[in-house]
Amino acid sequence: MSPIREFYNPIITNLLREHDRLPHDKVEERKSFQRRILFLMTTIKMEEFSNTPA
């Protein structure tokens, strides 16, 4: 696992747990968690991509 994934995976895992604890009728709050998770996952991919040798 890349160092960037090792750093962000616990954060993403915690956000997923918080998201899953929310009731389904809290749509906006759930979407907010989803956006933060997606942002972090995108950050990981961009960092890995930028560190890949050409």
C-alpha positions as CSV (number, residue, x, y, z in Angstrom):
1,M,0.0,0.0,0.0
2,S,1.3,3.4,-0.9
3,P,2.2,5.9,1.9
4,I,-0.5,8.2,0.8
5,R,-3.1,5.4,1.1
6,E,-1.8,4.5,4.5
7,F,-2.3,8.1,5.6
8,Y,-5.8,8.6,4.1
9,N,-7.4,5.2,4.5
10,P,-8.1,5.6,8.3
11,I,-9.7,9.0,7.6
12,I,-11.8,7.5,4.8
13,T,-12.8,4.6,7.0
14,N,-14.0,6.8,9.8
15,L,-16.0,9.0,7.3
16,L,-17.6,5.8,5.9
17,R,-18.6,4.7,9.4
18,E,-20.1,8.1,10.2
19,H,-21.9,8.0,6.9
20,D,-23.3,4.6,7.6
21,R,-24.6,5.6,11.1
22,L,-26.7,8.4,9.7
23,P,-30.4,7.7,9.0
24,H,-31.3,7.4,5.4
25,D,-33.6,10.5,5.7
26,K,-30.5,12.7,6.4
27,V,-29.9,13.0,2.6
28,E,-27.9,16.2,2.6
29,E,-25.6,15.1,5.5
30,R,-25.0,11.7,3.8
31,K,-24.2,13.5,0.5
32,S,-21.7,15.7,2.4
33,F,-19.9,12.6,3.7
34,Q,-19.9,11.1,0.2
35,R,-18.4,14.3,-1.3
36,R,-15.6,14.3,1.3
37,I,-14.9,10.6,0.8
38,L,-14.8,11.1,-3.0
39,F,-12.5,14.1,-2.6
40,L,-10.0,12.1,-0.5
41,M,-10.1,9.2,-2.8
42,T,-9.4,11.5,-5.8
43,T,-6.6,13.1,-3.8
44,I,-5.0,9.7,-3.3
45,K,-5.3,8.8,-7.0
46,M,-3.8,12.2,-8.1
47,E,-0.9,11.8,-5.6
48,E,-0.2,8.3,-6.8
49,F,-0.4,9.3,-10.4
50,S,2.0,12.2,-9.8
51,N,4.5,9.9,-8.1
52,T,4.5,7.3,-10.9
53,P,7.7,7.3,-12.9
54,A,7.1,8.4,-16.5
